[in-house]
Amino acid sequence: MGSTGRRRPTMKDIARRAGVSESAVSFALNGRPGVSEVTRARVHRVAEQLGWRPSTAARQLSGEGTATVGFVLARPAGTLGVDSFFLQLVSGIQEVLAERHLGLLFQIAQDIPDECAVYRRWWAEHRVDGVLVVDPRTDDPRPALLDELGLPAVVIGGTPDDRHPHLSTVWADDAAGMASAVDRLHALGHRRIVHIAGLPGLAHTERRIRTLRAEAERRGLTEVESVTTDYSDAEGAAVTRRVLERPTPPTALIYDNDVMAVAGIAAATELGRRVPDDVSVVSWEDSALCRMVKPWLSALSRDSVEFGRTAARELLTLLDGGPARTVRVPVPHLTERDSTGPA
């Protein structure tokens, strides 16, 4: 089908005609709270007058769109099958996409350059209408590329970025989460703490490492450190054995995911260490796994399914012509169970 030459109306056009903000238009058209019923009715009336349709549906009808959202993951494939965070995140994403009959195209990439190549190919071949980007890096080439392509995107887990005003960001405050864990362990008398972290170079890994260092300096603690891993149970167990066999081992361990924490408890038990009598354990990510081991794991909890829903909603807003935004989800909170106790 050929183009008629008439530009498709956007949310900005509706906002201008209705005399309201773009975000008010987005809320009204997506049935979200935040606007009065009078405003909602006015926005719908103007949208109808302008002949507005959600862009994904309009592009699909015109033969241009795909009604598909892309999601690329550049992580070691072996670490994915056991990562509860991604399973829950995707569950939340899929829930929202299903409401609009949108598909999710998932691909694993070898590294970031490979991921960038996937975005270029998808956009050139009209494979996706937008993408969800995970694992922001400290020096990340992806936002600039997505800006250049004009590919609508939501970055999950990043921090606000003024350099890329067309990308939305959904983020959680890792720094506050880490500070709360250190605060509680310090109150329990722990002075030697090891953070068994995830992949180096990830923005959230670096934020957690930085916060741990700052919290330690603030309290004058000299035997506190972070050790990076690939997130796997194998590396979680290996690092646990290594640090617990030191002449002065740590009295508390903070793991960057539940899988490493469970593997760490098994490794500590094999060495004859009791949890929490000899060493306390905190998992970053709460899941059913944390309640399937003895002792039950203390964990930094967050609603990962809702995290996914929020990211998907923000991408739908972009696809509908709405404004890019930065949305902050609640700070992970420490749920104390049986794996933490006095030093």
Secondary structure as a PSIPRED ss2 file (coil, helix, strand):
# PSIPRED VFORMAT (PSIPRED V4.0)

   1 M C   1.000  0.000  0.000
   2 G C   1.000  0.000  0.000
   3 S C   1.000  0.000  0.000
   4 T C   1.000  0.000  0.000
   5 G C   1.000  0.000  0.000
   6 R C   1.000  0.000  0.000
   7 R C   1.000  0.000  0.000
   8 R C   1.000  0.000  0.000
   9 P C   1.000  0.000  0.000
  10 T C   1.000  0.000  0.000
  11 M H   0.000  1.000  0.000
  12 K H   0.000  1.000  0.000
  13 D H   0.000  1.000  0.000
  14 I H   0.000  1.000  0.000
  15 A H   0.000  1.000  0.000
  16 R H   0.000  1.000  0.000
  17 R H   0.000  1.000  0.000
  18 A H   0.000  1.000  0.000
  19 G C   1.000  0.000  0.000
  20 V C   1.000  0.000  0.000
  21 S C   1.000  0.000  0.000
  22 E H   0.000  1.000  0.000
  23 S H   0.000  1.000  0.000
  24 A H   0.000  1.000  0.000
  25 V H   0.000  1.000  0.000
  26 S H   0.000  1.000  0.000
  27 F H   0.000  1.000  0.000
  28 A H   0.000  1.000  0.000
  29 L H   0.000  1.000  0.000
  30 N C   1.000  0.000  0.000
  31 G C   1.000  0.000  0.000
  32 R C   1.000  0.000  0.000
  33 P C   1.000  0.000  0.000
  34 G C   1.000  0.000  0.000
  35 V C   1.000  0.000  0.000
  36 S C   1.000  0.000  0.000
  37 E H   0.000  1.000  0.000
  38 V H   0.000  1.000  0.000
  39 T H   0.000  1.000  0.000
  40 R H   0.000  1.000  0.000
  41 A H   0.000  1.000  0.000
  42 R H   0.000  1.000  0.000
  43 V H   0.000  1.000  0.000
  44 H H   0.000  1.000  0.000
  45 R H   0.000  1.000  0.000
  46 V H   0.000  1.000  0.000
  47 A H   0.000  1.000  0.000
  48 E H   0.000  1.000  0.000
  49 Q H   0.000  1.000  0.000
  50 L H   0.000  1.000  0.000
  51 G C   1.000  0.000  0.000
  52 W C   1.000  0.000  0.000
  53 R C   1.000  0.000  0.000
  54 P C   1.000  0.000  0.000
  55 S H   0.000  1.000  0.000
  56 T H   0.000  1.000  0.000
  57 A H   0.000  1.000  0.000
  58 A H   0.000  1.000  0.000
  59 R H   0.000  1.000  0.000
  60 Q H   0.000  1.000  0.000
  61 L H   0.000  1.000  0.000
  62 S C   1.000  0.000  0.000
  63 G C   1.000  0.000  0.000
  64 E C   1.000  0.000  0.000
  65 G C   1.000  0.000  0.000
  66 T C   1.000  0.000  0.000
  67 A C   1.000  0.000  0.000
  68 T E   0.000  0.000  1.000
  69 V E   0.000  0.000  1.000
  70 G E   0.000  0.000  1.000
  71 F E   0.000  0.000  1.000
  72 V E   0.000  0.000  1.000
  73 L E   0.000  0.000  1.000
  74 A C   1.000  0.000  0.000
  75 R C   1.000  0.000  0.000
  76 P C   1.000  0.000  0.000
  77 A H   0.000  1.000  0.000
  78 G H   0.000  1.000  0.000
  79 T H   0.000  1.000  0.000
  80 L C   1.000  0.000  0.000
  81 G C   1.000  0.000  0.000
  82 V C   1.000  0.000  0.000
  83 D C   1.000  0.000  0.000
  84 S H   0.000  1.000  0.000
  85 F H   0.000  1.000  0.000
  86 F H   0.000  1.000  0.000
  87 L H   0.000  1.000  0.000
  88 Q H   0.000  1.000  0.000
  89 L H   0.000  1.000  0.000
  90 V H   0.000  1.000  0.000
  91 S H   0.000  1.000  0.000
  92 G H   0.000  1.000  0.000
  93 I H   0.000  1.000  0.000
  94 Q H   0.000  1.000  0.000
  95 E H   0.000  1.000  0.000
  96 V H   0.000  1.000  0.000
  97 L H   0.000  1.000  0.000
  98 A H   0.000  1.000  0.000
  99 E H   0.000  1.000  0.000
 100 R C   1.000  0.000  0.000
 101 H C   1.000  0.000  0.000
 102 L C   1.000  0.000  0.000
 103 G E   0.000  0.000  1.000
 104 L E   0.000  0.000  1.000
 105 L E   0.000  0.000  1.000
 106 F E   0.000  0.000  1.000
 107 Q E   0.000  0.000  1.000
 108 I E   0.000  0.000  1.000
 109 A C   1.000  0.000  0.000
 110 Q C   1.000  0.000  0.000
 111 D C   1.000  0.000  0.000
 112 I H   0.000  1.000  0.000
 113 P H   0.000  1.000  0.000
 114 D H   0.000  1.000  0.000
 115 E H   0.000  1.000  0.000
 116 C H   0.000  1.000  0.000
 117 A H   0.000  1.000  0.000
 118 V H   0.000  1.000  0.000
 119 Y H   0.000  1.000  0.000
 120 R H   0.000  1.000  0.000
 121 R H   0.000  1.000  0.000
 122 W H   0.000  1.000  0.000
 123 W H   0.000  1.000  0.000
 124 A H   0.000  1.000  0.000
 125 E C   1.000  0.000  0.000
 126 H C   1.000  0.000  0.000
 127 R C   1.000  0.000  0.000
 128 V C   1.000  0.000  0.000
 129 D C   1.000  0.000  0.000
 130 G E   0.000  0.000  1.000
 131 V E   0.000  0.000  1.000
 132 L E   0.000  0.000  1.000
 133 V E   0.000  0.000  1.000
 134 V C   1.000  0.000  0.000
 135 D C   1.000  0.000  0.000
 136 P C   1.000  0.000  0.000
 137 R E   0.000  0.000  1.000
 138 T C   1.000  0.000  0.000
 139 D C   1.000  0.000  0.000
 140 D C   1.000  0.000  0.000
 141 P C   1.000  0.000  0.000
 142 R H   0.000  1.000  0.000
 143 P H   0.000  1.000  0.000
 144 A H   0.000  1.000  0.000
 145 L H   0.000  1.000  0.000
 146 L H   0.000  1.000  0.000
 147 D H   0.000  1.000  0.000
 148 E H   0.000  1.000  0.000
 149 L H   0.000  1.000  0.000
 150 G C   1.000  0.000  0.000
 151 L C   1.000  0.000  0.000
 152 P C   1.000  0.000  0.000
 153 A E   0.000  0.000  1.000
 154 V E   0.000  0.000  1.000
 155 V E   0.000  0.000  1.000
 156 I E   0.000  0.000  1.000
 157 G C   1.000  0.000  0.000
 158 G C   1.000  0.000  0.000
 159 T C   1.000  0.000  0.000
 160 P C   1.000  0.000  0.000
 161 D C   1.000  0.000  0.000
 162 D C   1.000  0.000  0.000
 163 R C   1.000  0.000  0.000
 164 H C   1.000  0.000  0.000
 165 P C   1.000  0.000  0.000
 166 H C   1.000  0.000  0.000
 167 L C   1.000  0.000  0.000
 168 S E   0.000  0.000  1.000
 169 T E   0.000  0.000  1.000
 170 V E   0.000  0.000  1.000
 171 W E   0.000  0.000  1.000
 172 A C   1.000  0.000  0.000
 173 D C   1.000  0.000  0.000
 174 D H   0.000  1.000  0.000
 175 A H   0.000  1.000  0.000
 176 A H   0.000  1.000  0.000
 177 G H   0.000  1.000  0.000
 178 M H   0.000  1.000  0.000
 179 A H   0.000  1.000  0.000
 180 S H   0.000  1.000  0.000
 181 A H   0.000  1.000  0.000
 182 V H   0.000  1.000  0.000
 183 D H   0.000  1.000  0.000
 184 R H   0.000  1.000  0.000
 185 L H   0.000  1.000  0.000
 186 H H   0.000  1.000  0.000
 187 A H   0.000  1.000  0.000
 188 L C   1.000  0.000  0.000
 189 G C   1.000  0.000  0.000
 190 H C   1.000  0.000  0.000
 191 R C   1.000  0.000  0.000
 192 R E   0.000  0.000  1.000
 193 I E   0.000  0.000  1.000
 194 V E   0.000  0.000  1.000
 195 H E   0.000  0.000  1.000
 196 I E   0.000  0.000  1.000
 197 A E   0.000  0.000  1.000
 198 G C   1.000  0.000  0.000
 199 L C   1.000  0.000  0.000
 200 P C   1.000  0.000  0.000
 201 G C   1.000  0.000  0.000
 202 L E   0.000  0.000  1.000
 203 A H   0.000  1.000  0.000
 204 H H   0.000  1.000  0.000
 205 T H   0.000  1.000  0.000
 206 E H   0.000  1.000  0.000
 207 R H   0.000  1.000  0.000
 208 R H   0.000  1.000  0.000
 209 I H   0.000  1.000  0.000
 210 R H   0.000  1.000  0.000
 211 T H   0.000  1.000  0.000
 212 L H   0.000  1.000  0.000
 213 R H   0.000  1.000  0.000
 214 A H   0.000  1.000  0.000
 215 E H   0.000  1.000  0.000
 216 A H   0.000  1.000  0.000
 217 E H   0.000  1.000  0.000
 218 R H   0.000  1.000  0.000
 219 R H   0.000  1.000  0.000
 220 G C   1.000  0.000  0.000
 221 L C   1.000  0.000  0.000
 222 T C   1.000  0.000  0.000
 223 E E   0.000  0.000  1.000
 224 V E   0.000  0.000  1.000
 225 E E   0.000  0.000  1.000
 226 S E   0.000  0.000  1.000
 227 V E   0.000  0.000  1.000
 228 T E   0.000  0.000  1.000
 229 T C   1.000  0.000  0.000
 230 D C   1.000  0.000  0.000
 231 Y C   1.000  0.000  0.000
 232 S C   1.000  0.000  0.000
 233 D H   0.000  1.000  0.000
 234 A H   0.000  1.000  0.000
 235 E H   0.000  1.000  0.000
 236 G H   0.000  1.000  0.000
 237 A H   0.000  1.000  0.000
 238 A H   0.000  1.000  0.000
 239 V H   0.000  1.000  0.000
 240 T H   0.000  1.000  0.000
 241 R H   0.000  1.000  0.000
 242 R H   0.000  1.000  0.000
 243 V H   0.000  1.000  0.000
 244 L H   0.000  1.000  0.000
 245 E C   1.000  0.000  0.000
 246 R C   1.000  0.000  0.000
 247 P C   1.000  0.000  0.000
 248 T C   1.000  0.000  0.000
 249 P C   1.000  0.000  0.000
 250 P C   1.000  0.000  0.000
 251 T C   1.000  0.000  0.000
 252 A E   0.000  0.000  1.000
 253 L E   0.000  0.000  1.000
 254 I E   0.000  0.000  1.000
 255 Y E   0.000  0.000  1.000
 256 D C   1.000  0.000  0.000
 257 N C   1.000  0.000  0.000
 258 D H   0.000  1.000  0.000
 259 V H   0.000  1.000  0.000
 260 M H   0.000  1.000  0.000
 261 A H   0.000  1.000  0.000
 262 V H   0.000  1.000  0.000
 263 A H   0.000  1.000  0.000
 264 G H   0.000  1.000  0.000
 265 I H   0.000  1.000  0.000
 266 A H   0.000  1.000  0.000
 267 A H   0.000  1.000  0.000
 268 A H   0.000  1.000  0.000
 269 T H   0.000  1.000  0.000
 270 E H   0.000  1.000  0.000
 271 L C   1.000  0.000  0.000
 272 G C   1.000  0.000  0.000
 273 R C   1.000  0.000  0.000
 274 R C   1.000  0.000  0.000
 275 V C   1.000  0.000  0.000
 276 P C   1.000  0.000  0.000
 277 D C   1.000  0.000  0.000
 278 D C   1.000  0.000  0.000
 279 V C   1.000  0.000  0.000
 280 S E   0.000  0.000  1.000
 281 V E   0.000  0.000  1.000
 282 V E   0.000  0.000  1.000
 283 S E   0.000  0.000  1.000
 284 W E   0.000  0.000  1.000
 285 E C   1.000  0.000  0.000
 286 D C   1.000  0.000  0.000
 287 S C   1.000  0.000  0.000
 288 A H   0.000  1.000  0.000
 289 L H   0.000  1.000  0.000
 290 C H   0.000  1.000  0.000
 291 R H   0.000  1.000  0.000
 292 M C   1.000  0.000  0.000
 293 V C   1.000  0.000  0.000
 294 K C   1.000  0.000  0.000
 295 P C   1.000  0.000  0.000
 296 W C   1.000  0.000  0.000
 297 L C   1.000  0.000  0.000
 298 S E   0.000  0.000  1.000
 299 A E   0.000  0.000  1.000
 300 L E   0.000  0.000  1.000
 301 S E   0.000  0.000  1.000
 302 R C   1.000  0.000  0.000
 303 D C   1.000  0.000  0.000
 304 S H   0.000  1.000  0.000
 305 V H   0.000  1.000  0.000
 306 E H   0.000  1.000  0.000
 307 F H   0.000  1.000  0.000
 308 G H   0.000  1.000  0.000
 309 R H   0.000  1.000  0.000
 310 T H   0.000  1.000  0.000
 311 A H   0.000  1.000  0.000
 312 A H   0.000  1.000  0.000
 313 R H   0.000  1.000  0.000
 314 E H   0.000  1.000  0.000
 315 L H   0.000  1.000  0.000
 316 L H   0.000  1.000  0.000
 317 T H   0.000  1.000  0.000
 318 L H   0.000  1.000  0.000
 319 L H   0.000  1.000  0.000
 320 D C   1.000  0.000  0.000
 321 G C   1.000  0.000  0.000
 322 G C   1.000  0.000  0.000
 323 P C   1.000  0.000  0.000
 324 A C   1.000  0.000  0.000
 325 R C   1.000  0.000  0.000
 326 T E   0.000  0.000  1.000
 327 V E   0.000  0.000  1.000
 328 R E   0.000  0.000  1.000
 329 V C   1.000  0.000  0.000
 330 P C   1.000  0.000  0.000
 331 V C   1.000  0.000  0.000
 332 P C   1.000  0.000  0.000
 333 H E   0.000  0.000  1.000
 334 L E   0.000  0.000  1.000
 335 T E   0.000  0.000  1.000
 336 E C   1.000  0.000  0.000
 337 R C   1.000  0.000  0.000
 338 D C   1.000  0.000  0.000
 339 S C   1.000  0.000  0.000
 340 T C   1.000  0.000  0.000
 341 G C   1.000  0.000  0.000
 342 P C   1.000  0.000  0.000
 343 A C   1.000  0.000  0.000
